[in-house]
Amino acid sequence: MFTGSLTADLLLGDVHSLKEKRAAVRPIVAELRKRFAVAAAEVGDQDLHRRAQVGVATVAADAAQVTDVLDACERLLAERPEVTLLSTHRQLLSDSDEC
């Protein structure tokens, strides 16, 4: 069993308040969850109105499947016109890895 995670640092476009930020980030997180059946949430920069960190996690039987899902999630984030994908960080763990 393999677990993969992706943390994406996003720059939001025309956002001037935390309320507008929530309105921009919430549909992105919902689309990640629905389209790829992953766990997704805003995981950082909650107090900054133009920046967001979105975390994604998935589990699969093999590493290739985890990688494919994370690749697709990253592409979705990169293709969203209302955000700029600044950076990503990935982690892949197998059930034999020690925490």
ABEGO torsion letter per residue (X at the ends): XBBBBBBBBBBBBBBABAAAAAAAAAAAAAAAAAAAGBBBBBABGAABAABBBBBBBBBBABAAAAAAAAAAAAAAAAABAABBBABBBBBBBBAABBX
